[in-house]
């Protein structure tokens, strides 16, 4: 069964498995102790730190291991904000950061700090000059991911790092998605990564704080990991994480080119074989193994189940797969469709035959879901009768993607120049209706709140 969700967690690399099993026998003791077993454990931990630091491009004494990448991000943000409290209390980050950055920002704001989110273009890329413009004199920390976890777009980290250095502001880089492919360029100050993204075992992250960066760990500390990640180190997992990072780096050049070709094939073929689909993310400046696309008139959860039944494991940023029914903040910031979203992230070793099978299965899976929802062009009958003027569609109580499906049906019933108003209390409609207009060449007039009811009225004018 092809596994196409490496951006969530990559399969355990064979080198990681070997290192993990070997170090279980040698790395179980306390590395802080002076006896023979403790010294052996310390040698393993130090060697793993040296290997990871070499891969990151930092000094070994700047790198500590944490229980996860999320823990590394939270510790990095809180530690720098505390260390630079006298400089200011402003945190600047991109609007498309991983949710762990947004959660840390919420805690900072609740504690009285200020937060500024820098927007992105439709490809999910932040403008370096726009980010630099957000750096005010009271900015204590800036955060910018090296590459986006949902759409694969690479960010201009080197340029932003230069701007931050010129402004005297430390830059924290969430490098979880990009570290398997190479080091992060530029004079960044703090970096976080997560082992299960590159084929290491889960439960290991890394945090790098470069010398000269003011840092004050928050919460209880102890003598381990420079006081930045308290608790007994999981040495076997750390050794496996470092070994797998070194291994994937050795394979990165060849594997990157091969996977980039497979992803290019998916980007091209999906748009050709699936009607009403939008491939999102920057087409050139992107990770080599990841592609995301959104399908109109599709329930994301149903589509993922259909693909799973066909033997393909993928993920989604669609609100239709979320228990909260809120759209992906990344897709929302980009202004692209969120419904029917599919993220394909190929693990190393993925073959061209598996990709071809996926492209053969996908159109049928989309048709199946659209037919079940009565979507336009899926065998559903259009509403009887024609309209000569404006139409109002009542989609209150309906959830994604039904409001957009009803809008598409109604637009066909009004003449060019007439309007369709969709009444909806689905939060996702505020994102998907404007995005639908952009993809279909229709005019999004705007929205207004419903009087005495929860929700809004979204007005669309037919142009084609």
C-alpha positions in Angstrom: 0.0 0.0 0.0 1.7 3.2 -1.1 2.3 5.6 1.7 2.2 9.2 0.5 2.2 11.1 3.8 5.9 11.6 4.5 5.4 15.3 5.4 3.5 14.1 8.5 5.9 11.3 9.4 8.5 9.6 7.2 8.9 5.8 7.4 11.7 4.7 9.7 15.0 4.8 7.7 16.8 1.4 7.7 19.9 3.2 9.1 17.8 4.5 12.0 16.4 1.1 12.7 20.0 -0.4 12.9 21.3 2.4 15.0 18.3 2.2 17.4 18.7 -1.5 17.9 22.4 -1.3 18.4 22.2 1.6 20.9 19.6 -0.1 23.0 22.3 -2.3 24.4 24.9 0.5 24.9 22.9 3.7 25.5 20.6 2.8 28.3 22.6 4.2 31.2 22.7 7.8 32.6 25.1 9.8 30.5 25.7 12.2 33.5 27.3 9.4 35.6 31.0 8.7 35.7 30.9 4.9 35.7 31.7 2.8 32.6 28.1 2.4 31.5 27.5 6.2 31.9 30.6 7.0 29.9 29.5 4.8 27.1 26.1 6.5 27.0 27.8 9.9 27.1 30.0 8.9 24.1 27.0 7.9 22.1 25.1 11.2 23.0 28.1 13.3 22.1 28.7 11.6 18.8 25.0 12.0 17.9 25.2 15.7 18.8 28.3 16.1 16.6 26.6 14.4 13.7 23.4 16.4 14.0 25.4 19.7 14.3 27.4 18.9 11.2 24.1 18.3 9.2 22.5 21.5 10.5 25.6 23.6 10.1 26.2 24.7 13.7 28.5 24.1 16.6 27.8 21.0 18.7 27.5 23.1 21.9 24.7 25.1 20.2 22.5 22.1 19.7 20.3 20.3 22.2 17.9 17.4 21.8 14.2 17.8 22.8 11.3 15.4 23.1 9.8 16.7 19.8 10.0 19.3 17.1 7.0 21.1 18.7 8.8 21.2 22.0 11.8 22.7 20.3 9.7 25.4 18.7 7.9 26.2 21.9 11.1 26.3 23.9 12.9 28.4 21.3 10.2 31.0 21.1 9.6 31.3 24.8 13.3 31.3 25.6 14.2 34.0 23.2 11.2 36.2 24.1 12.2 35.9 27.8 15.8 36.5 27.1 15.1 39.6 25.1 12.2 41.0 27.2 14.1 44.3 27.7 14.3 44.8 23.9 10.6 44.5 23.4 7.7 42.1 23.5 6.8 41.9 19.8 6.8 38.6 18.0 6.7 38.6 14.2 5.9 35.4 12.2 4.5 34.5 8.8 0.8 33.7 8.4 1.6 30.2 7.1 3.8 29.0 10.0 3.1 25.5 11.5 0.4 25.6 14.2 3.0 25.1 16.9 4.3 28.6 16.2 0.8 30.0 16.2 0.0 28.3 19.5 3.2 29.8 21.1 2.2 33.2 19.7 -1.2 32.9 21.4 0.4 32.2 24.7 2.7 35.2 24.2 -0.3 37.4 23.4 -2.2 36.2 26.4 0.7 37.1 28.5 0.6 40.7 27.3 2.9 40.5 24.3 2.2 41.7 20.8 2.1 39.5 17.7 2.2 40.4 14.0 1.5 38.0 11.2 3.1 38.7 7.8 1.0 37.6 4.8 2.0 35.6 1.8 1.2 35.5 -2.0 -1.2 33.0 -3.6 1.7 30.5 -3.8 2.2 30.6 0.0 5.5 32.6 -0.2 6.3 35.5 2.0 8.0 38.6 0.5 11.3 39.2 2.1 10.9 43.0 2.0 7.4 42.7 3.5 8.7 40.6 6.3 11.5 43.1 6.9 9.0 46.0 7.0 7.3 44.3 10.0 10.4 44.4 12.1 9.8 47.3 14.5 12.3 48.6 17.2 10.4 46.6 19.9 10.5 43.3 18.0 12.1 40.7 20.2 11.9 37.7 17.9 10.9 36.8 14.3 9.9 33.3 13.1 9.9 32.0 9.5 9.6 28.4 8.4 12.2 27.2 5.8 9.5 25.4 3.8 5.7 25.1 4.3 4.4 21.8 5.7 1.1 21.9 3.7 2.0 23.1 0.2 5.8 22.7 0.1 6.6 26.3 -0.7 10.1 27.4 0.2 10.5 30.7 2.0 13.3 33.3 1.4 14.9 32.5 4.8 18.4 33.7 3.8 17.1 37.2 2.7 14.9 37.5 5.8 17.7 36.4 8.1 19.9 39.1 6.6 17.2 41.7 7.2 16.7 40.4 10.8 20.4 40.6 11.5 20.6 44.1 10.2 17.7 45.0 12.5 19.2 43.2 15.5 16.3 40.8 15.7 16.9 37.0 16.2 15.3 34.8 13.6 13.8 31.4 14.6 13.5 28.9 11.7 11.2 25.9 11.8 13.2 23.6 9.5 11.3 20.4 10.2 10.3 19.9 6.5 13.5 21.0 4.8 16.3 19.6 7.0 16.3 16.2 5.2 17.2 18.0 2.0 20.0 20.3 3.2 21.1 22.9 5.7 19.2 26.3 6.1 21.1 29.2 4.6 21.6 32.6 6.2 22.5 34.1 9.5 19.5 32.7 11.5 19.7 32.6 15.3 17.5 29.7 16.4 16.5 26.6 14.5 14.1 23.7 15.3 13.7 20.3 13.7 11.9 17.0 14.2 13.4 13.5 13.6 10.3 11.8 12.4 10.2 14.1 9.4 13.4 12.7 8.0 13.0 9.0 8.9 14.2 9.0 12.5 12.1 7.7 15.4 9.3 9.9 16.8 9.9 11.6 20.1 13.1 13.4 19.1 13.5 17.0 18.2 16.5 19.3 18.0 16.9 23.0 19.0 19.8 25.1 18.0 20.5 28.5 19.7 23.5 30.1 18.1 26.1 31.8 20.3 25.3 35.4 21.0 21.5 34.9 21.1 20.0 36.0 24.4 18.1 33.0 25.7 16.4 32.4 29.0 14.8 28.9 29.4 11.2 29.0 30.8 9.9 26.7 33.4 11.9 24.3 35.6 15.4 23.5 34.3 18.1 20.9 35.2 21.7 20.3 34.2 20.8 18.3 31.1 20.9 19.6 27.5 22.3 23.0 28.7 19.2 23.5 30.8 17.1 23.9 27.6 15.4 20.5 27.6 15.2 19.0 31.1 14.8 15.3 31.7 16.6 12.0 30.9 17.7 11.9 27.3 16.4 9.0 25.1 19.8 8.1 23.9 18.9 5.2 21.6 16.3 7.4 19.8 18.7 10.3 19.6 21.4 8.1 18.1 19.0 6.8 15.5 17.8 10.3 14.7 21.3 11.6 14.1 22.2 8.5 12.1 19.2 8.8 9.8 19.7 12.5 9.3 23.2 11.8 8.1 22.0 9.0 5.9 19.2 10.9 4.2 21.6 13.8 3.6 23.9 11.4 1.8 21.0 10.4 -0.4 19.4 13.8 -0.8 21.0 15.0 -4.1 19.9 11.9 -6.1 16.6 11.4 -4.3 15.7 15.1 -4.6 16.0 15.2 -8.4 14.1 11.9 -8.8 11.2 12.9 -6.5 11.0 16.4 -8.0 10.3 14.7 -11.3 7.6 12.6 -9.9 5.9 15.6 -8.2 6.1 17.5 -11.4 4.3 14.6 -13.1 1.6 14.8 -10.4 1.2 18.6 -10.7 0.8 18.3 -14.5 -1.4 15.2 -14.7 -3.8 16.1 -11.8 -4.8 19.3 -13.6 -5.4 17.3 -16.8 -7.4 14.3 -15.5 -9.5 15.9 -12.7 -11.9 18.7 -13.7 -12.2 21.7 -11.4 -9.0 21.2 -9.5 -6.5 23.8 -8.3 -2.8 22.8 -7.7 -1.5 25.1 -5.0 1.9 26.2 -3.8 4.8 27.8 -5.6 5.4 25.7 -8.8 9.2 26.3 -8.7 10.5 27.2 -5.2 9.2 24.2 -3.4 10.2 21.0 -1.6 11.0 18.2 -4.0 8.7 15.6 -2.5 5.4 17.5 -1.8 2.4 18.6 -3.9 -1.0 19.8 -2.8 -4.2 20.3 -4.8 -7.8 21.1 -4.0 -10.8 19.6 -5.8 -14.0 21.6 -6.1 -17.3 20.0 -4.9 -15.6 17.4 -2.8 -15.8 16.5 0.8 -12.1 16.1 1.9 -12.7 13.4 4.4 -14.7 11.3 2.0 -12.0 11.7 -0.7 -9.3 10.6 1.8 -11.3 7.5 2.7 -11.9 6.7 -1.0 -8.2 6.9 -1.7 -7.4 4.9 1.4 -9.8 2.1 0.1 -7.9 2.3 -3.2 -4.6 1.7 -1.3 -3.2 5.2 -1.0 -2.4 7.0 2.2 -2.5 10.7 1.8 -3.4 13.7 4.1 -5.4 16.9 3.7 -5.6 20.5 4.9 -9.3 20.5 4.1 -11.6 21.7 6.8 -13.9 18.8 5.8 -11.5 16.5 7.5 -11.4 18.5 10.7 -13.6 18.0 13.8 -13.7 21.8 14.2 -14.7 22.3 10.5 -12.3 25.3 10.4 -10.2 25.8 7.2 -6.5 25.3 7.1 -4.9 28.5 8.2 -2.3 28.0 5.5 -4.8 27.7 2.7 -6.8 30.5 4.2 -3.7 32.8 4.2 -3.0 31.9 0.6 -6.6 32.6 -0.5 -7.0 29.3 -2.3 -9.6 26.5 -2.2 -9.6 24.4 1.0 -12.4 22.0 0.1 -11.3 18.6 -1.3 -7.7 19.3 -0.4 -5.2 16.5 -0.9 -1.5 16.6 0.2 0.8 14.1 -1.4 4.3 13.8 0.1 6.4 11.1 -1.3 8.9 9.3 1.0 12.3 8.4 -0.3 12.3 5.3 -2.5 8.8 6.0 -4.0 8.6 4.4 -7.4 7.2 5.9 -10.6 4.8 2.9 -10.9 3.2 3.9 -7.5 2.7 7.5 -8.7 1.1 6.2 -12.0 -1.3 4.0 -10.1 -2.3 7.0 -7.9 -3.0 9.1 -11.0 -5.1 6.3 -12.4 -7.1 5.9 -9.2 -7.6 9.6 -8.4 -10.2 10.7 -11.1 -12.5 7.8 -10.2 -12.3 8.6 -6.4 -13.1 12.3 -7.1 -16.1 11.3 -9.3 -17.4 8.9 -6.7 -17.4 11.6 -4.0 -18.9 14.3 -6.3 -21.6 12.0 -7.4 -22.5 11.2 -3.8 -22.8 14.9 -3.0 -24.8 15.7 -6.2 -22.1 18.1 -7.5 -22.3 19.8 -10.9 -21.1 17.6 -13.7 -21.3 14.4 -11.6 -24.6 13.1 -13.0 -26.8 15.2 -10.8 -29.7 17.0 -12.4 -29.7 20.7 -12.4 -32.6 22.5 -10.7 -35.6 22.7 -12.9 -36.5 26.0 -14.5 -34.5 29.0 -15.4 -34.0 32.3 -13.6 -33.9 35.7 -15.3 -32.7 37.8 -12.3 -31.0 37.4 -9.0 -31.2 34.1 -7.0 -30.9 33.5 -3.3 -29.6 30.1 -2.2 -30.3 29.1 1.4 -27.4 26.9 2.5 -27.9 27.5 6.3 -27.0 24.4 8.2 -25.0 22.9 5.4 -21.3 22.2 5.6 -18.4 22.3 3.2 -18.6 21.7 0.2 -22.4 21.9 -0.1 -22.6 25.8 -0.1 -20.2 25.9 -3.1 -22.0 23.1 -4.8 -25.3 24.9 -4.5 -23.7 28.1 -5.7 -22.3 26.4 -8.8 -25.7 25.0 -9.7 -27.4 28.4 -9.2 -25.0 30.3 -11.3 -26.0 28.2 -14.3 -29.6 29.4 -13.8 -29.0 33.1 -14.0 -27.9 35.2 -17.0 -24.5 36.9 -17.3 -24.5 40.0 -15.1 -27.0 38.7 -12.6 -26.2 37.8 -9.0 -26.5 34.7 -6.8 -26.6 35.2 -3.0 -25.6 32.3 -0.8 -26.8 32.3 2.8 -24.4 30.2 4.8 -23.3 29.7 8.4 -20.4 27.5 7.4 -17.1 29.3 8.4 -15.4 27.7 5.4 -17.7 29.5 3.0 -15.9 32.7 3.6 -12.8 31.2 2.1 -14.1 28.8 -0.5 -16.7 31.0 -2.2 -14.2 33.8 -3.1 -11.7 31.0 -4.1 -14.4 29.4 -6.3 -15.1 32.7 -8.0 -11.3 33.1 -8.7 -11.0 29.6 -10.3 -14.3 29.9 -12.3 -13.9 33.4 -13.6 -16.9 34.8 -11.7 -17.0 38.0 -9.7 -17.1 37.9 -6.0 -19.1 41.0 -5.0 -18.7 40.6 -1.2 -20.5 39.5 1.9 -22.7 40.9 4.6 -23.9 39.5 8.0 -27.3 38.0 8.2 -29.8 40.0 10.2 -30.8 38.2 13.4 -29.1 34.9 12.3 -25.7 33.4 12.5 -23.8 33.4 9.3 -23.4 35.7 6.2 -24.8 36.3 2.8 -22.2 35.9 0.0 -22.9 37.7 -3.3 -21.5 36.5 -6.6 -22.1 38.0 -10.0 -22.0 35.8 -13.1 -19.4 36.9 -15.6 -19.1 33.8 -17.9 
